[in-house]
Amino acid sequence: MLYVSTGLPDGAIDVYAYPKGELVGGLSEAGYSHGLCSDVRGNVFITNQYAIYEYPHGSASASAVLTNPFGATVSCSIDSTTGNLAAVTADGVVIFHPRSRHGWKLAQLFGLPYPRMTSCAYDASGNLFLDGQSSSGYLVAELAKGRSEFKRTLLDKSFIPGNIQWDGKYVAIGDGYNLAIRRFQFKGTTGRQVDATRL
């Protein structure tokens, strides 16, 4: 299934059969729905201005509600190596650890490495990436697996970054102004563009 956030005040999420594209249902929570992510079991997480809602795969009822102490949550991502859930807001990053029988445990809080962060994504190795903007340009910050501090990383292309995702091989970053998805490989403090797909 494919879950699509409408971005409307009612927080509606449209659910489509994939890859046919047939609308098969929907979810609705109070407040604007900002971001979506899912884990390896197909459980879906919806972020909005109040909390993070967890839906078991194919279910219309939330099984857990996670409160973010930083407030409105913009985006989220699941670490496939640990099952940890990371969420980013305008004020900071929060990471939850899964519990086998008792839901989720708030584990770590981080201040933003620079303002106006928009999105987060784990890669296959458990490194967490954020994108955003600073006075020196558009940057990506990386929290390497096992580390306690974000590292600022420069991109070798200048653009306004949008949603960030791991595509199975590279870190993919949306470029809404140029209608493209740019894929980057990171080494040290530099992100090098590998290719770009025009939309």
C-alpha positions as CSV (number, residue, x, y, z in Angstrom):
1,M,0.0,0.0,0.0
2,L,1.0,3.6,-0.6
3,Y,0.1,6.2,2.1
4,V,-0.2,9.8,0.9
5,S,-0.4,12.8,3.2
6,T,-2.9,15.5,1.8
7,G,-1.5,18.2,4.0
8,L,-5.0,19.4,4.8
9,P,-6.2,20.7,8.2
10,D,-8.2,17.5,8.9
11,G,-4.9,15.5,8.8
12,A,-6.3,13.1,6.2
13,I,-4.1,10.3,4.8
14,D,-5.2,8.7,1.6
15,V,-4.3,5.0,1.2
16,Y,-3.8,3.5,-2.3
17,A,-3.2,0.0,-3.6
18,Y,0.4,-0.2,-5.0
19,P,1.3,-0.3,-7.8
20,K,-2.2,-0.1,-9.3
21,G,-2.9,3.3,-7.7
22,E,-6.5,2.5,-6.6
23,L,-7.8,4.4,-3.6
24,V,-8.6,1.8,-1.0
25,G,-9.1,3.8,2.2
26,G,-7.9,6.6,4.4
27,L,-6.8,7.6,7.9
28,S,-7.6,10.8,9.8
29,E,-6.1,12.4,12.9
30,A,-6.6,15.8,14.4
31,G,-4.3,18.6,13.1
32,Y,-2.1,18.9,10.0
33,S,-0.3,15.7,9.0
34,H,3.3,16.7,8.1
35,G,5.3,13.5,7.4
36,L,5.1,9.8,6.9
37,C,7.5,6.9,7.5
38,S,7.3,3.1,7.8
39,D,9.3,0.3,9.3
40,V,10.4,-3.0,7.8
41,R,7.1,-4.7,8.9
42,G,5.0,-2.2,7.1
43,N,3.8,-0.3,10.2
44,V,3.1,3.3,9.2
45,F,4.0,6.4,11.3
46,I,2.2,9.7,10.8
47,T,3.5,13.0,12.2
48,N,1.5,16.1,12.9
49,Q,1.4,19.1,15.2
50,Y,0.4,17.2,18.3
51,A,2.0,13.7,18.2
52,I,3.3,10.8,16.2
53,Y,0.8,8.1,15.4
54,E,1.7,4.4,14.8
55,Y,-0.6,2.3,12.6
56,P,0.0,-1.4,12.2
57,H,0.2,-2.5,8.5
58,G,-3.3,-2.3,6.9
59,S,-5.0,-1.1,10.1
60,A,-7.2,2.0,10.4
61,S,-6.7,2.3,14.1
62,A,-3.5,3.7,15.8
63,S,-1.7,1.3,18.1
64,A,0.5,3.9,19.7
65,V,0.7,7.7,20.1
66,L,4.2,9.1,20.8
67,T,4.4,12.6,22.3
68,N,7.3,14.7,21.0
69,P,8.6,17.0,23.8
70,F,9.8,19.5,21.1
71,G,6.2,20.0,19.8
72,A,5.0,19.8,16.2
73,T,6.8,17.1,14.3
74,V,7.7,17.7,10.6
75,S,9.1,14.3,9.5
76,C,10.2,10.9,10.7
77,S,12.4,8.0,9.8
78,I,12.9,4.4,11.1
79,D,16.4,2.9,11.6
80,S,16.3,-0.5,9.9
81,T,19.3,-1.7,12.0
82,T,17.7,-1.0,15.4
83,G,14.1,-0.1,14.9
84,N,14.6,3.4,16.4
85,L,12.3,6.1,15.4
86,A,13.8,9.6,14.7
87,A,11.6,12.7,14.3
88,V,12.5,16.3,13.5
89,T,10.8,19.5,14.5
90,A,11.5,23.2,14.2
91,D,13.3,23.0,17.6
92,G,15.2,19.7,17.7
93,V,15.4,16.0,17.0
94,V,14.0,13.2,19.2
95,I,14.8,9.5,19.0
96,F,12.6,6.8,20.4
97,H,13.7,3.2,21.1
98,P,11.2,0.4,20.5
99,R,10.1,-1.8,23.4
100,S,8.9,-5.4,22.7
101,R,5.9,-5.2,25.0
102,H,5.5,-1.7,26.2
103,G,5.5,0.5,23.1
104,W,8.2,3.2,22.8
105,K,10.7,4.8,25.1
106,L,11.9,8.3,24.6
107,A,15.7,7.9,24.4
108,Q,17.6,10.9,23.1
109,L,17.0,14.6,22.4
110,F,19.3,16.7,20.2
111,G,19.3,20.4,19.4
112,L,19.3,21.3,15.7
113,P,22.8,21.7,14.2
114,Y,21.4,24.7,12.3
115,P,17.9,26.3,11.9
116,R,15.1,25.5,9.5
117,M,15.6,21.7,9.3
118,T,12.9,20.1,7.1
119,S,13.4,16.4,6.8
120,C,15.2,13.3,8.2
121,A,16.2,9.9,6.9
122,Y,18.2,6.9,8.1
123,D,20.5,5.1,5.6
124,A,21.0,1.3,5.6
125,S,23.8,1.5,8.1
126,G,21.9,3.4,10.8
127,N,23.3,6.9,10.1
128,L,20.7,9.7,10.4
129,F,20.7,12.6,7.9
130,L,18.9,15.9,8.2
131,D,18.6,18.7,5.6
132,G,18.1,22.4,6.1
133,Q,19.5,25.8,5.6
134,S,22.1,28.0,7.3
135,S,23.7,31.4,6.6
136,S,26.4,29.6,4.6
137,G,24.0,27.8,2.3
138,Y,22.0,24.6,2.1
139,L,23.5,21.8,4.2
140,V,23.0,18.3,5.4
141,A,23.8,17.1,8.9
142,E,24.7,13.5,9.7
143,L,24.5,11.7,13.0
144,A,26.7,8.7,12.5
145,K,25.6,5.5,14.1
146,G,26.8,5.3,17.7
147,R,27.8,9.0,17.8
148,S,26.2,11.6,20.1
149,E,26.7,14.7,17.9
150,F,25.6,15.8,14.4
151,K,28.3,16.6,11.9
152,R,27.7,19.4,9.4
153,T,28.1,18.3,5.8
154,L,28.3,20.5,2.6
155,L,26.7,19.5,-0.6
156,D,28.6,20.0,-3.9
157,K,25.4,21.3,-5.6
158,S,23.5,24.5,-4.6
159,F,19.7,24.1,-4.4
160,I,16.9,24.3,-1.9
161,P,16.5,20.9,-0.3
162,G,13.2,19.3,0.3
163,N,12.3,15.8,1.5
164,I,15.2,13.5,2.2
165,Q,15.0,9.7,1.9
166,W,17.3,6.6,1.6
167,D,16.6,5.0,-1.7
168,G,18.5,1.7,-1.0
169,K,21.8,2.9,-2.3
170,Y,22.1,6.7,-2.0
171,V,20.6,9.6,0.1
172,A,17.9,11.1,-2.2
173,I,17.0,14.8,-1.7
174,G,14.1,16.5,-3.3
175,D,14.7,19.8,-5.2
176,G,11.3,21.4,-5.5
177,Y,12.5,24.5,-7.3
178,N,14.0,22.6,-10.2
179,L,11.5,19.7,-9.9
180,A,14.2,17.0,-9.4
181,I,15.3,14.3,-7.1
182,R,19.1,14.5,-6.5
183,R,21.0,11.5,-5.2
184,F,24.1,12.0,-3.0
185,Q,27.0,9.9,-1.7
186,F,28.5,11.2,1.5
187,K,32.2,11.0,2.5
188,G,33.7,13.0,5.3
189,T,32.1,16.4,5.4
190,T,31.0,16.5,1.7
191,G,28.0,15.2,-0.1
192,R,28.7,14.5,-3.8
193,Q,25.8,14.4,-6.3
194,V,25.8,11.0,-8.1
195,D,22.9,11.8,-10.4
196,A,19.5,13.6,-10.7
197,T,16.1,12.6,-11.9
198,R,14.0,15.4,-13.4
199,L,10.3,15.2,-12.7
